[in-house]
Amino acid sequence: MDTINYQYGSVIVEQLPLPVDILEQLKKEAKESTVLLSTRMEGNDLDEEAKRKALYRTSDNDKEQEVYNLMKATEFLDESEVRQLPITEEWIKKLHAIIRIVHGRRPRLSEYREEQNRVGERNQSGFYMPPEPQDVPILMEDLVAWINSPRTFELSPPLRAGIAMWQLLTIHPYMDGNGRTARMIATYILRRGGFGLKSLFILENFYDRSLNEYYKALQLGLPHNYYFGRHEAEITPWLEYFLDGLAEVYTHAAQIVQEKNSELLKVEPELIRKLDLEQRQVFRELVFRQEMLTITDLVILLGKSEKTVREKVKRWIQEDFLTPKDPDAQRIRTVVLADWYDELVDDIRDNPENFGYLLGKDDH
């Protein structure tokens, strides 16, 4: 198992600096690629152009709606990560409810299947008969208990993600959407465990290249019936496959970040590169719209309370990003860019075309 490669890729992505706007664009591209590849893996045969049109709009067409739903699921993962939500049965049911295609009113949660199904008839690895419906609830309860067990957290996040993904696909708690749900859960475990690579990695990149190998790795050469050994299977071969794939997609993500970082080092001034998202907002405002900003202006611009803005301004002054318009005033009311930025600002105003992709298209 190539743990060194995925750890190296993780370090590269986490440590190399990228401007926030460039990072956000890469995240958006990664989300879209995840959706396009994942739906293709599940048999959605819409061409790429049609899928891209469906990413951000609802549709009466099931295939287009499948694309839209999965894009919404990626947003659910983002929100869950921000809130640090644990993986519970309710969380999984909510995730699946977002993914699944329904007509009429969408349920808040997806209930487990109540009938048997046959899995994998479209691939060359043979079909699989998952557990009987009456056994699914206890198996899912056990899986979630395992995911949240203190002993489980002694394992590395990639191992936890690989095991959880295999087990959910083995239980197959729903009639459809299990593959998409399982890969989302694996992604979420990686992100919560510090292996999120700033949301730039795409698990599907590896599996999509050879679906038959993917299904073969999941099957492990076991009998087609869950009860004939699969419930106590040795899954090391699957984990080796999963971690090899993870190493590959992490290495690919690291290469993208390295390339972007190299490009930016050539063209982006260090004074801009070190700014965070809110500082960039303030910087744009002071370069293209106003020569000074009041505390009230900053409250409106950043959408924060006055107390929060004043705390930020105090820190930014200490960092030599801003300086008070009146250094002798007892209370800061207006700020301007620190002197360090004078020459850079003149350059940007004289040559805005050189900085448009960094500073925003609406600031010229």
C-alpha positions in Angstrom: 0.0 0.0 0.0 1.6 3.2 -1.2 1.0 5.3 2.0 4.1 7.4 1.4 2.7 8.8 -1.9 -0.7 9.8 -0.5 0.9 11.4 2.5 3.4 13.3 0.3 0.6 14.5 -1.9 -1.3 15.6 1.1 1.7 17.6 2.4 2.3 19.3 -0.9 -1.3 20.4 -1.3 -1.7 21.6 2.3 1.5 23.5 2.5 2.0 25.2 -0.9 0.3 28.6 -0.9 -2.4 29.4 -3.5 -4.4 32.6 -3.7 -7.9 32.0 -2.4 -9.7 32.8 -5.7 -7.5 30.3 -7.6 -8.0 27.7 -4.9 -11.8 28.2 -5.1 -11.7 27.7 -8.8 -9.8 24.4 -8.4 -12.3 23.3 -5.8 -15.1 24.0 -8.2 -13.5 22.1 -11.0 -12.8 19.1 -8.6 -16.5 19.1 -7.6 -17.7 19.1 -11.2 -15.3 16.4 -12.2 -16.4 14.3 -9.3 -20.0 14.6 -10.4 -19.3 13.9 -14.1 -17.2 10.8 -13.4 -19.4 9.4 -10.6 -22.5 9.6 -12.7 -20.7 8.0 -15.6 -19.6 5.2 -13.3 -23.2 4.6 -12.4 -24.3 4.3 -16.0 -25.5 7.8 -16.8 -24.7 8.1 -20.5 -25.4 11.8 -21.0 -22.5 13.4 -22.9 -20.3 15.8 -20.9 -21.8 19.0 -22.4 -25.3 17.9 -21.3 -24.0 17.0 -17.9 -22.3 20.3 -17.4 -25.5 22.1 -18.3 -27.3 20.0 -15.6 -24.9 20.7 -12.8 -26.6 23.8 -11.5 -30.3 23.4 -12.5 -33.1 21.0 -11.7 -34.7 19.0 -14.5 -37.6 16.7 -15.2 -35.1 14.4 -17.0 -33.9 11.7 -14.6 -30.4 11.6 -16.0 -30.0 15.4 -15.8 -31.6 15.4 -12.3 -29.1 12.8 -11.2 -26.2 15.1 -12.1 -27.8 18.1 -10.3 -28.5 16.0 -7.2 -25.0 14.8 -6.9 -23.7 18.4 -7.2 -26.0 19.3 -4.3 -24.5 16.4 -2.4 -21.0 17.8 -2.7 -22.4 21.0 -1.2 -23.8 19.0 1.7 -20.4 17.6 2.3 -18.9 21.1 2.4 -21.5 22.3 4.9 -21.1 19.2 7.0 -17.3 19.7 7.1 -17.7 23.3 8.1 -20.0 22.3 11.0 -17.9 19.2 11.8 -20.9 16.9 11.7 -20.3 13.3 12.7 -21.4 10.4 10.4 -24.6 9.1 11.9 -27.4 7.0 10.3 -29.5 10.1 10.0 -26.6 11.9 8.2 -26.2 9.0 5.8 -29.9 9.0 5.1 -29.9 12.7 4.5 -27.0 12.4 2.1 -28.7 9.6 0.2 -32.0 11.6 0.1 -30.1 14.4 -1.7 -28.5 12.0 -4.2 -31.5 9.8 -5.1 -33.9 10.7 -7.9 -37.5 11.2 -6.8 -40.6 12.5 -8.4 -42.8 14.7 -6.3 -42.0 15.9 -2.8 -38.4 14.9 -1.8 -38.2 13.2 1.6 -35.8 14.7 4.1 -34.3 11.3 4.8 -34.0 8.1 2.7 -35.3 4.9 4.5 -33.4 1.7 3.9 -34.6 -0.7 1.2 -37.5 -3.0 1.9 -36.8 -5.5 -0.9 -33.9 -7.6 -2.2 -31.9 -6.4 -5.2 -29.2 -7.7 -7.5 -26.0 -5.6 -7.8 -23.4 -5.4 -10.5 -25.2 -6.9 -13.4 -23.8 -4.3 -15.7 -20.1 -5.2 -15.1 -18.0 -8.2 -15.9 -17.3 -9.2 -12.3 -20.7 -10.9 -11.9 -23.7 -10.0 -9.8 -23.9 -9.8 -6.0 -26.8 -10.5 -3.7 -26.6 -8.1 -0.6 -28.1 -8.8 2.8 -31.8 -9.4 3.1 -33.7 -6.2 3.8 -34.6 -7.1 7.4 -30.9 -7.3 8.2 -29.9 -3.9 6.8 -30.9 -1.7 9.8 -28.7 -3.6 12.3 -25.8 -3.8 9.8 -26.0 -0.1 9.3 -26.2 0.6 13.0 -23.1 -1.6 13.5 -21.3 0.3 10.6 -22.0 3.7 12.1 -21.0 2.5 15.5 -17.7 1.2 14.0 -17.1 4.5 12.2 -17.4 6.5 15.4 -15.6 4.0 17.7 -12.5 5.3 19.6 -10.7 2.2 18.5 -11.5 3.0 14.9 -10.0 6.4 15.2 -6.7 4.7 16.0 -6.6 3.7 12.3 -5.4 6.2 9.7 -8.2 8.2 7.9 -7.4 6.5 4.6 -7.8 3.0 6.1 -11.1 4.1 7.8 -12.4 5.6 4.6 -11.5 2.4 2.6 -13.2 0.1 5.1 -16.3 2.2 5.5 -16.7 2.5 1.7 -16.4 -1.3 1.2 -18.8 -2.1 4.0 -21.5 0.3 2.9 -21.3 -1.1 -0.6 -21.5 -4.6 0.8 -24.5 -3.8 2.9 -26.1 -1.9 0.0 -28.7 -0.3 2.1 -30.6 1.3 -0.8 -32.0 0.1 -4.1 -29.8 2.6 -6.0 -27.3 5.4 -5.3 -25.2 3.2 -3.0 -21.9 3.7 -5.0 -22.3 7.5 -5.0 -23.2 7.5 -1.3 -20.2 5.2 -0.4 -17.7 7.3 -2.3 -19.1 10.5 -0.7 -18.7 9.0 2.8 -15.2 7.9 2.1 -14.4 11.4 0.9 -15.9 12.9 4.0 -13.9 10.6 6.3 -10.7 11.7 4.5 -11.6 15.4 4.8 -12.6 15.1 8.5 -9.4 13.2 9.1 -7.1 15.9 7.7 -6.6 14.2 4.3 -9.0 16.6 2.5 -6.3 18.2 0.2 -8.3 21.4 0.4 -11.2 19.5 -1.4 -9.1 19.1 -4.6 -8.9 15.3 -4.9 -11.3 13.2 -7.0 -11.6 9.6 -6.0 -13.4 8.8 -9.2 -10.4 9.7 -11.3 -8.8 6.4 -10.4 -11.9 4.1 -10.6 -13.4 5.5 -13.8 -10.4 4.5 -15.8 -11.2 0.8 -15.3 -14.6 0.1 -13.9 -14.1 -3.7 -14.2 -11.0 -3.5 -12.0 -13.0 -1.4 -9.5 -15.8 -3.9 -9.4 -13.4 -6.9 -9.3 -11.6 -5.3 -6.3 -14.9 -4.9 -4.5 -15.9 -8.5 -5.2 -12.7 -9.9 -3.8 -13.4 -13.2 -5.5 -16.1 -14.0 -2.9 -19.3 -15.9 -3.5 -22.1 -13.8 -4.9 -24.3 -14.1 -1.8 -23.5 -11.9 1.2 -24.1 -14.7 3.7 -21.6 -17.0 2.1 -18.5 -15.4 3.6 -18.7 -11.8 2.7 -19.8 -10.7 6.2 -16.5 -11.9 7.6 -14.3 -11.4 4.5 -10.5 -10.6 4.5 -10.6 -7.2 2.8 -6.8 -6.4 2.6 -6.8 -6.8 -1.2 -9.5 -4.2 -1.4 -7.7 -1.8 0.9 -4.5 -2.2 -1.1 -6.5 -1.3 -4.2 -8.2 1.6 -2.5 -4.9 3.1 -1.1 -3.1 2.7 -4.4 -5.9 4.6 -6.0 -5.8 7.2 -3.3 -2.1 7.6 -3.8 -2.6 8.2 -7.5 -5.3 10.8 -7.1 -3.4 12.6 -4.3 -0.3 12.7 -6.5 -2.3 14.1 -9.3 -3.8 16.8 -7.1 -0.3 17.6 -5.8 0.9 18.0 -9.4 -1.9 20.4 -10.2 -1.2 22.5 -7.1 2.6 22.5 -7.8 2.0 23.7 -11.4 -0.4 26.4 -10.3 1.9 27.5 -7.6 4.9 27.7 -10.0 2.8 29.8 -12.4 1.8 32.2 -9.7 5.3 32.6 -8.3 6.3 33.9 -11.7 3.5 36.5 -12.0 1.9 37.2 -8.6 3.5 39.6 -6.3 4.2 38.2 -2.8 2.2 41.0 -1.2 -0.9 39.7 -2.9 -0.1 36.0 -2.6 -0.1 36.2 1.2 -3.6 37.8 1.5 -6.5 35.7 2.6 -10.0 36.0 1.0 -11.3 38.9 3.2 -8.0 40.8 2.8 -8.4 40.4 -1.0 -11.9 41.9 -0.8 -10.5 44.9 1.0 -7.5 45.1 -1.3 -9.7 45.1 -4.4 -11.9 47.8 -2.9 -9.0 50.1 -2.1 -7.3 49.6 -5.4 -10.3 49.9 -7.8 -13.0 51.7 -5.9 -12.0 53.8 -2.9 -8.8 55.2 -1.6 -9.8 54.7 2.0 -12.4 52.7 3.9 -14.3 53.5 7.1 -15.2 50.9 9.7 -18.8 51.1 8.5 -17.6 50.5 4.9 -15.8 47.4 6.1 -18.8 46.1 8.0 -20.9 46.3 4.8 -18.1 44.9 2.6 -17.3 41.9 4.8 -20.8 41.3 6.2 -19.4 41.1 9.8 -20.3 42.9 13.0 -18.4 46.1 13.9 -16.7 44.3 16.8 -15.4 41.6 14.5 -14.3 44.1 11.9 -12.4 46.1 14.5 -10.6 43.0 15.7 -9.6 42.2 12.1 -8.5 45.7 11.4 -6.3 45.7 14.5 -4.7 42.4 13.4 -4.3 43.7 9.8 -2.6 46.8 11.0 -0.2 44.7 13.0 0.5 42.7 9.9 1.3 45.8 7.9 -1.6 45.3 5.6 -3.6 48.4 6.6 -2.7 51.6 8.4 -5.0 54.2 10.1 -5.8 57.2 7.9 -5.1 59.3 11.0 -2.4 57.6 13.0 -2.9 60.1 15.9 -6.6 59.4 16.4 -7.6 57.7 19.6 -10.1 55.5 17.8 -9.6 54.1 14.3 -12.4 55.3 12.0 -10.8 55.1 8.5 -8.0 52.9 7.1 -5.8 52.8 4.0 -3.4 50.3 2.6 0.0 50.2 4.3 2.9 52.0 2.6 4.3 48.6 1.4 1.5 48.5 -1.2 1.9 51.9 -2.8 4.2 50.9 -5.7 2.1 47.7 -6.3 -1.1 49.6 -6.4 0.3 52.0 -9.0 1.4 49.1 -11.1 -2.1 47.4 -10.9 -3.9 50.6 -11.8 -1.6 51.2 -14.7 -1.7 47.6 -15.9 -5.0 46.1 -14.7 -5.0 43.4 -17.4 -2.1 41.7 -15.7 -4.0 41.2 -12.5 -7.6 40.6 -13.6 -7.5 36.8 -13.1 -6.2 37.4 -9.6 -8.3 40.2 -8.4 -11.7 39.7 -10.0 -13.3 40.4 -13.4 -15.5 43.2 -12.2 -12.7 45.4 -10.9 -11.3 46.8 -14.1 
